[in-house]
Amino acid sequence: MAPRQSTPKVVIETPLGDMTIELFPDYAPITVDNFLQYVNSNFYNGLIVHFAVESHDPNDYVIIEMGGYQPGGYLRTSGLRPPIVSEGRNGLHNVRGSLAMARSYFDANSAQSKFHINLIDHPYMDAENSWDGYGYCVFGQVISGLEVADAILALPTLPPFNGLYKCPYYVNDQNVSDWVYTYQFEVRSYVSPSGNDTTGLGSPDLPLKTIQKGIDIISEPGHVVVKPGTYTGAGNIDLDLKGKAITVRNLQPIDADTVTKAVIDCQANSVNKHRAFYFHTGEDANSVLQGFTILNGYHDYGGAIRCSDTSPTIKNCTIIKNNATIYGGGIYCYNGSPIIKNCTLSDNTAGTKGGALCYNYDCNSTLLNSILWDNTAPSGHEIALLGTSAKLALSYDDLQGGESETFVNAGSSITVGLGNLDLDPCFVDPCSNEFHLQSQRWYWSDANNDWLQGIATSPCIDAGNPGSPPSYEYGSTNVRINMGAEGATTKASIPPDFWQFRADLNNDGFVDLYDFAHFASFRFVSGSDLPGDLNRNKSVGIADLGLFSDDWLKAATWYWPEMADLNGDKIINFRDFSLLAENWLATGDALTGDLNGDKTVNGEDGSLLADVWLQSAR
């Protein structure tokens, strides 16, 4: 059967490569719906290929089967759905590359989650040639990556079982860690600048050309996967998710390098007004935009993105050089609650208010782990809240000018949470659109396509929410997520040793009673991105307290030069106290001992010194 553009496409990720399968809802609606429910519930993720069958007398029998067993050969029962009615008489054939449901030999209506891929033609499995008139129901076909299935079949296995099968599947002799996993099942449509909206299927090797086409043909909750390139013109600007609970993302959202290479260039101006995305059809947090550089948008409200009566999730995006003639140079939100996390907004402008972000009317939004720097507007260079009921919660963000660079209308409010900074993020090269964070250890350079060492270390490195998983950041060196678009990606900048500690909840560089007071406020609370959730299991409990105690009275390496080590000998002791005492109760600029910077040396400075008494710098 010739592949069609309008049918669902599911990608199966394995260690040997990916397979893309096309489903046939017109022929097997019950079976396809059942299969997609398993896909969308993540039931199949992490299961194994449990059969690799090469012969079955008296007929040739060559398949691989999956969808039921966990590593170790244990059947996955949690999430298992009831058996379905057989659609084996749908006229489709068990030919090479087709997918068919596994079933009991004695009961055609026994199929649940397990399925196999035919690696040769099996005519005796078709209904008209079968023992019971139903055979094995075909419901899809591999349209890309069939060689992966062949490679899985060719791997060494355990000795034959009853002389018929090679199963269960091991790569090495009974080494459980080397089972052939099916990492992830995901409904996807691929987009590439070299694709074609007419002949493309949305598969990896036959992608579509425009992002909007990918959105239009995807089924929920699928992923529109955008390959590296610059996207502009009709079909790539003024994008509309049409209320779908889908993710529109770059090819590798875990790789910050691809953010710089998946670019939506609106090429807009005062005559031709365009933005990248317009969310206006009831999208909620399940509508996700992830991993793009968006630039050169120009519109009245929201130069890059506008949200009206919607609450999407926007993450790992770099939003730069966009303009709004009125409100929200980067993003404008009206009557919604979008979640904006790990984004970088810089060099955006607004004609009236909110150079980076503008919220109007009944908004209740969250800004987390993000950087807002060098945006401009007559009022609220970085953020503006209009109307009388707009609300914004800030935590672990680097906001230039802090609250002084925000505009908040009467009745609206900004809640300033933990860990916010007002420090130069030390971008690598904003003029060349390189918004990675400099590090004296290692930072990724797009221009050099390599890791380099910088002349400074960004304060945004390891400064994100301690409860936000760093995910793919560099091993144990990155103990916390970075702020900005590179956070939780493989190209996140790597800090010097002991640059920050997980338990420094307020980002002041030192783990002390202030942090413990904040930590205690989260005890026994459950949820995502909780600052006290130090083991990142979405709840704060005894295990987190243990991690907190491990960091007790530790200081970040950047903490010492600016604080209490007044004589620079890397230890806080009576020598430092004597220097502070020399200026006791003195007032003026740059006083030795003025630890809090209020131009007076007094008891508050003495308390700060006492907090780090006898601590030594690393």
C-alpha positions in Angstrom: 0.0 0.0 0.0 1.4 3.4 -1.0 2.1 5.7 2.0 -0.3 8.6 2.5 0.4 12.0 4.0 -2.8 12.2 6.1 -2.3 9.0 8.1 -0.6 8.9 11.6 3.1 8.3 11.6 4.8 6.8 14.7 8.5 6.7 15.3 10.0 3.8 17.3 13.4 4.7 18.8 15.9 1.8 19.4 19.7 1.6 20.1 20.2 0.5 16.5 18.3 3.4 14.9 14.7 4.6 14.4 11.8 3.1 12.5 8.9 5.2 11.3 5.6 3.4 10.9 2.4 4.5 9.1 -0.9 3.5 10.6 -4.1 2.6 8.7 -7.1 3.9 10.6 -9.3 3.6 7.5 -8.8 -0.2 7.5 -8.3 -1.0 11.1 -9.9 1.9 13.2 -10.2 -0.2 16.4 -6.7 -1.5 16.2 -5.1 1.8 15.4 -7.0 3.6 18.2 -5.9 0.9 20.6 -2.2 1.2 19.5 -2.2 5.0 19.7 -3.6 4.9 23.2 -0.6 2.7 24.2 1.7 5.1 22.4 0.2 8.2 23.9 0.2 6.8 27.4 4.0 5.9 27.1 3.1 2.3 27.7 5.6 1.1 25.1 8.5 3.2 26.2 11.4 1.2 27.6 10.0 -2.2 26.6 12.1 -4.8 24.8 12.1 -6.8 21.6 11.1 -10.1 23.1 10.9 -12.3 20.0 13.3 -12.6 17.1 11.8 -15.4 15.1 13.6 -16.9 12.1 11.7 -20.1 11.2 8.5 -21.9 11.9 7.7 -25.1 10.1 6.0 -25.8 7.8 6.1 -22.1 6.7 8.9 -19.5 6.8 8.3 -17.3 9.7 10.5 -14.2 10.1 9.4 -11.5 12.5 10.5 -9.4 15.4 7.9 -8.9 18.2 7.7 -6.2 20.9 5.2 -4.3 23.0 4.8 -6.4 26.1 7.9 -7.2 28.1 10.2 -5.2 30.3 13.9 -5.9 30.8 14.4 -9.2 32.6 11.4 -10.7 30.7 8.7 -9.4 33.0 5.3 -8.6 31.4 4.2 -5.0 31.8 0.7 -5.1 33.3 0.3 -1.6 34.5 -1.6 0.3 31.8 -2.6 -2.8 29.9 -5.9 -2.4 28.1 -8.6 -5.0 27.5 -8.4 -7.2 24.4 -9.8 -5.8 21.2 -12.1 -7.3 18.4 -10.1 -8.6 15.5 -10.1 -6.6 12.3 -8.1 -9.3 10.5 -10.6 -9.4 7.6 -9.7 -5.8 6.5 -8.1 -6.9 3.3 -4.5 -5.9 4.3 -1.8 -8.4 3.9 1.1 -9.7 6.0 3.9 -8.6 3.7 7.4 -7.6 4.5 7.4 -4.4 6.5 3.8 -4.6 7.7 2.8 -4.5 11.4 0.3 -7.0 12.8 -1.1 -7.5 16.2 0.0 -10.5 18.3 -2.8 -12.7 19.5 -3.6 -16.1 20.9 -3.6 -18.9 18.4 -7.0 -20.0 19.7 -8.7 -16.6 20.0 -8.8 -14.0 17.3 -10.2 -11.4 19.7 -7.3 -11.6 22.2 -4.9 -8.9 20.9 -3.8 -6.3 23.5 -0.5 -4.5 23.3 2.0 -6.9 21.6 2.6 -6.6 17.9 5.1 -7.9 15.4 6.9 -6.6 12.2 6.9 -9.0 9.3 10.3 -9.3 7.8 9.2 -11.5 4.8 5.9 -12.0 3.2 3.6 -14.3 5.3 0.6 -15.1 3.1 -0.6 -17.8 5.5 -1.1 -15.1 8.2 -3.7 -13.3 6.1 -7.4 -14.0 6.9 -8.2 -15.7 3.7 -5.4 -18.2 4.1 -5.5 -18.7 7.9 -6.6 -21.5 10.1 -9.6 -19.6 11.6 -10.6 -17.0 8.9 -9.1 -14.1 10.8 -5.3 -14.5 10.8 -3.2 -11.6 12.1 -4.6 -8.1 11.8 -2.4 -5.8 9.8 -2.7 -2.2 10.9 0.4 -0.4 9.7 3.7 -0.6 7.8 7.3 0.5 8.2 7.9 3.4 5.8 11.4 4.3 7.1 14.1 2.3 8.9 13.1 -1.3 8.0 16.8 -2.1 8.0 16.8 -1.5 11.8 14.4 -4.4 12.2 16.7 -6.5 10.0 19.6 -5.5 12.2 17.8 -6.5 15.3 17.0 -9.9 13.9 20.6 -10.5 13.0 21.9 -9.9 16.5 23.0 -12.9 18.6 20.4 -14.4 20.9 19.8 -17.1 23.4 19.6 -20.7 22.1 16.4 -21.7 20.3 13.3 -22.3 22.4 11.7 -25.7 21.5 13.7 -25.6 18.3 11.4 -22.9 16.8 12.2 -19.5 18.3 15.2 -17.4 19.2 13.9 -15.7 22.4 14.0 -13.8 24.6 16.3 -11.3 23.1 19.8 -10.6 24.5 22.6 -8.7 22.8 25.3 -10.3 24.9 25.1 -13.6 26.8 22.4 -13.0 29.5 23.5 -9.4 30.1 20.2 -7.7 31.2 21.6 -4.2 30.5 22.0 -5.1 26.9 18.4 -6.0 26.0 17.3 -4.4 22.8 15.0 -1.6 24.1 12.3 0.3 22.3 13.2 3.6 23.9 10.3 5.7 22.8 7.2 5.6 20.7 6.0 9.0 19.4 3.6 10.3 16.8 5.7 12.6 14.6 5.7 14.6 11.4 9.1 15.9 10.2 9.7 19.2 8.5 12.8 20.3 6.6 13.7 23.2 4.3 14.4 20.6 1.6 11.1 18.9 2.1 7.9 19.0 0.0 4.4 19.8 1.2 2.8 17.9 -1.7 4.8 14.7 -2.0 6.3 14.6 1.5 4.9 12.1 4.0 6.2 13.8 7.2 8.7 10.9 7.6 12.4 11.5 8.3 13.4 10.8 4.7 10.3 12.3 3.1 9.7 15.4 5.2 7.3 18.2 4.7 8.5 21.7 3.8 6.6 24.0 6.1 5.9 23.9 9.8 2.3 24.7 9.4 1.8 21.7 7.2 3.3 19.6 9.9 0.9 21.0 12.4 -2.1 20.5 10.1 -1.5 16.8 9.5 -0.3 15.7 13.0 -2.7 13.9 15.4 -2.7 14.7 19.1 -0.6 14.5 21.1 2.0 14.3 18.4 5.3 16.0 17.7 6.1 18.3 14.8 9.9 17.7 14.4 11.7 20.6 12.7 15.0 19.8 11.2 17.9 22.4 11.3 17.5 25.3 8.9 16.1 28.7 8.5 12.3 28.8 8.1 10.6 31.9 6.6 7.7 32.8 4.3 4.2 31.4 4.1 3.7 28.3 6.1 6.6 29.1 8.5 5.4 32.4 10.0 2.1 33.4 11.7 1.9 29.7 12.8 -1.4 28.5 14.3 -1.6 25.3 16.4 -5.4 25.3 16.0 -6.0 24.2 19.6 -4.0 21.0 19.3 -2.3 19.5 22.3 0.9 18.9 20.3 4.6 19.7 20.6 6.3 21.8 17.9 10.1 21.3 18.5 13.5 21.2 16.9 15.0 17.9 15.8 17.1 17.5 19.0 15.6 19.6 21.8 18.2 18.2 24.2 20.9 19.8 22.1 21.1 23.6 22.5 23.2 23.7 19.4 20.1 22.8 17.3 18.2 25.7 18.9 20.6 28.1 17.0 20.1 26.0 13.9 16.3 25.8 13.9 15.5 29.4 13.1 12.2 31.0 12.4 13.1 34.3 10.6 9.9 36.3 10.2 11.6 38.9 7.9 8.9 41.3 8.9 8.7 45.1 8.9 6.3 47.9 9.3 4.8 47.2 5.9 4.7 43.4 6.1 3.8 42.6 9.7 4.3 39.0 10.8 5.2 37.1 13.9 6.3 33.4 14.4 3.3 32.0 16.4 -0.2 33.1 17.3 -1.8 31.0 20.0 -5.5 31.9 20.0 -7.6 28.6 19.9 -7.7 27.6 23.5 -4.2 26.0 23.7 -3.2 24.9 27.1 0.0 23.6 28.8 -0.1 20.5 26.6 0.5 22.7 23.5 4.3 23.1 23.6 6.8 25.2 21.6 10.4 24.0 22.2 13.8 24.8 21.0 13.7 27.6 18.4 15.5 30.8 17.7 12.8 33.3 16.7 13.9 36.7 15.2 12.9 39.6 13.1 9.2 39.5 14.0 7.3 42.8 13.7 3.7 43.3 14.8 1.5 45.5 16.9 1.1 43.1 19.8 3.8 40.4 20.4 6.6 40.8 17.9 7.6 37.1 18.1 4.6 35.3 19.8 1.1 36.3 20.7 -1.1 34.4 23.2 -4.8 35.3 23.3 -7.1 33.4 25.8 -4.5 30.6 25.7 -1.9 29.1 28.0 0.7 27.2 26.0 4.2 26.1 27.3 7.1 27.9 25.7 10.6 26.5 26.6 14.2 26.5 25.5 13.6 29.3 22.9 15.9 32.2 22.0 13.7 35.1 21.2 15.8 38.0 19.8 15.5 41.1 17.6 11.7 41.3 17.4 9.6 44.4 17.6 6.1 45.3 18.7 4.8 48.7 17.7 2.6 48.7 20.9 3.1 46.0 23.5 5.4 43.0 24.0 8.4 43.1 21.8 9.1 39.4 22.4 5.8 37.9 23.7 2.4 39.4 24.3 -0.2 37.6 26.4 -3.8 38.5 26.8 -6.1 36.7 29.2 -4.1 33.5 29.6 -1.6 31.7 31.7 1.4 30.6 29.5 4.4 28.9 31.1 7.7 30.3 29.9 10.7 28.4 31.1 14.4 28.3 30.1 14.0 30.9 27.5 16.4 33.8 26.5 14.8 37.1 25.4 17.2 39.8 24.3 17.3 42.8 22.0 13.5 42.9 21.6 11.7 46.3 21.5 8.2 47.6 22.1 6.8 51.0 21.1 4.9 51.5 24.3 5.4 48.8 27.0 7.1 45.5 27.7 10.3 45.2 25.6 10.5 41.5 26.3 7.2 40.4 27.8 3.8 42.1 28.1 0.8 40.6 30.0 -2.6 42.2 29.7 -6.0 41.6 31.4 -6.6 38.3 33.2 -3.2 36.7 33.0 -1.7 34.4 35.6 1.7 33.4 34.2 4.9 31.8 35.3 8.5 32.8 34.2 11.1 30.3 35.3 14.9 29.8 34.6 14.9 32.5 32.0 17.1 35.4 31.0 15.7 38.8 30.0 18.4 41.2 29.0 18.9 44.3 26.8 15.3 44.6 25.8 13.8 48.1 25.5 10.5 50.0 25.7 9.4 53.4 27.0 7.9 51.7 30.0 9.0 48.3 31.3 12.1 47.6 29.4 11.8 43.9 30.2 8.3 43.3 31.5 5.0 45.1 31.6 1.8 44.1 33.3 -1.3 46.0 32.1 -5.0 45.9 33.1 -6.0 45.4 36.7 -5.7 41.6 37.1 -2.5 40.5 35.4 -0.2 38.3 37.6 3.3 37.0 37.0 5.4 34.8 39.2 9.2 35.2 38.7 11.7 32.6 40.1 15.2 31.8 39.1 15.3 34.4 36.3 18.0 36.9 35.4 16.1 40.1 34.9 18.1 43.2 33.9 17.3 46.0 36.3 15.2 43.7 38.5 11.8 45.1 39.4 12.9 48.6 38.5 12.7 47.6 34.9 9.2 46.4 35.0 5.9 48.3 34.6 3.1 47.1 36.8 -0.3 48.7 36.4 -2.5 49.3 39.5 -4.3 46.1 40.4 -1.8 43.8 38.6 1.1 42.2 40.5 4.5 40.5 40.1 5.4 37.9 42.7 9.2 37.8 43.0 10.1 34.3 44.2 13.5 32.7 44.9 16.8 32.9 43.1 16.3 35.9 40.8 19.4 37.7 39.6 20.2 41.1 38.1 23.6 40.3 36.7 25.2 40.4 33.3 24.6 36.9 31.8 27.9 37.1 29.8 26.5 35.9 26.5 29.2 34.6 24.1 28.5 37.0 21.2 25.0 38.6 21.0 26.0 40.5 17.9 26.4 37.2 16.1 23.4 35.6 17.7 25.5 33.4 20.0 23.6 33.4 23.3 25.4 30.5 25.0 26.8 31.5 28.4 30.5 32.2 28.8 32.4 29.9 31.1 36.1 29.8 32.2 35.7 26.0 32.2 33.9 25.3 28.9 31.2 26.8 26.8 29.9 25.8 23.4 30.7 28.0 20.4 28.4 27.9 17.4 30.9 29.7 15.3 33.7 27.3 16.1 31.5 24.2 16.5 33.6 23.3 19.5 33.9 23.8 23.3 36.0 26.8 24.3 37.1 28.6 27.5 35.8 32.1 28.1 37.3 35.1 29.9 34.4 35.1 32.4 31.8 32.7 33.9 28.2 33.6 33.6 26.3 33.9 36.9 23.4 32.1 35.1 25.3 28.8 35.0 24.0 26.4 37.6 21.7 29.2 38.9 18.3 27.8 37.8 15.7 26.2 40.1 17.4 23.5 42.2 14.2 21.4 41.7 14.3 21.6 37.8 16.2 18.6 36.4 19.4 19.5 34.6 18.6 16.5 32.4 21.3 16.4 29.7 23.7 18.9 31.1 27.3 17.8 31.7 27.4 15.0 34.2 28.0 15.8 37.8 29.8 19.1 37.0 26.5 20.8 36.4 24.7 20.3 39.7 21.8 22.6 38.7 20.0 23.6 35.6 21.4 26.7 33.7 19.2 29.7 33.2 18.3 30.5 29.6 17.7 28.6 26.4 20.6 26.2 26.9 19.3 24.9 30.2 18.9 21.1 30.4 20.6 20.5 27.1 23.8 18.8 26.1 25.4 22.1 25.1 24.8 23.8 28.4 27.9 25.7 29.6 30.0 23.8 32.1 31.0 25.7 35.3 34.3 25.7 37.2 34.4 23.3 40.2 32.1 24.2 43.1 30.6 27.1 41.2 27.3 26.5 42.9 25.5 24.1 45.2 22.2 22.4 44.9 21.0 23.6 48.3 21.7 27.3 47.8 18.0 28.0 47.2 18.3 31.8 47.3 21.3 32.0 44.9 23.5 34.0 47.3 26.4 31.7 47.0 26.3 30.2 50.5 24.2 27.5 52.1 23.0 28.7 55.4 19.9 29.3 57.6 18.3 31.5 55.0 18.2 28.5 52.6 17.0 26.2 55.3 14.1 28.5 56.0 13.1 28.4 52.3 13.7 24.7 52.2 11.4 24.1 55.2 8.6 26.0 53.5 8.5 23.2 50.8 8.6 20.2 53.2 6.1 17.5 52.3 4.9 19.4 49.2 4.5 17.6 45.8 4.8 19.0 42.3 7.2 20.0 39.5 10.0 22.5 39.8 9.9 22.8 43.7 13.1 24.5 44.8 13.4 22.2 47.8 13.1 19.1 45.7 16.8 18.4 45.6 16.5 14.9 44.2 14.0 16.0 41.6 11.4 13.3 42.3 8.5 15.8 42.4 8.1 15.8 46.2 10.1 17.3 49.1 10.9 14.8 51.9 13.6 13.3 54.1 15.8 12.4 51.2 16.0 16.0 50.1 16.8 17.0 53.7 19.8 14.6 53.5 21.0 16.3 50.3 20.5 19.7 51.9 22.7 18.7 54.9 25.4 17.5 52.5 25.8 21.1 51.3 25.4 22.8 54.7 27.8 25.8 55.1 29.4 25.3 51.7 30.1 28.4 49.6 30.3 28.8 45.9 33.7 29.7 44.4 32.4 33.0 43.1 31.2 34.0 46.6 34.5 34.8 48.3 36.0 37.8 46.4 32.9 39.8 46.9 32.0 39.0 50.5 33.6 38.3 53.8 37.2 37.3 52.9 38.3 40.9 53.5 42.1 40.1 53.4 41.9 37.6 50.6 43.6 34.7 52.4 40.7 32.2 51.6 39.5 31.8 55.2 37.1 33.9 57.3 38.6 34.5 60.7 39.6 37.2 63.2 41.8 38.9 60.6 38.8 39.7 58.5 36.8 40.7 61.6 39.5 43.2 62.6 39.4 44.8 59.2 35.6 45.2 59.5 36.0 46.6 63.1 38.4 49.3 61.8 35.4 50.8 59.9 32.7 50.1 62.5 29.8 52.6 62.1 31.7 54.4 59.3 29.7 55.6 56.3 30.8 56.1 52.7 31.5 54.3 49.4 33.6 51.2 49.0 34.2 50.7 52.7 36.1 47.6 53.7 33.6 45.6 55.8 30.5 46.9 54.0 29.3 43.4 53.1 25.7 44.3 52.2 26.6 47.3 50.2 24.5 49.8 52.1 27.4 52.3 52.6 27.5 51.7 56.3 29.5 49.2 58.4 27.3 48.0 61.2 25.7 44.9 62.8 24.1 43.7 59.6 27.6 43.3 58.1 28.8 41.7 61.3 25.9 39.1 60.9 27.0 38.4 57.4 30.5 37.8 58.5 29.3 35.5 61.3 27.3 33.4 58.8 30.5 32.3 57.1 32.8 32.2 60.2 35.8 29.9 59.8 34.8 28.8 56.3 37.5 28.4 53.8 37.3 29.0 50.0 38.1 26.3 47.5 
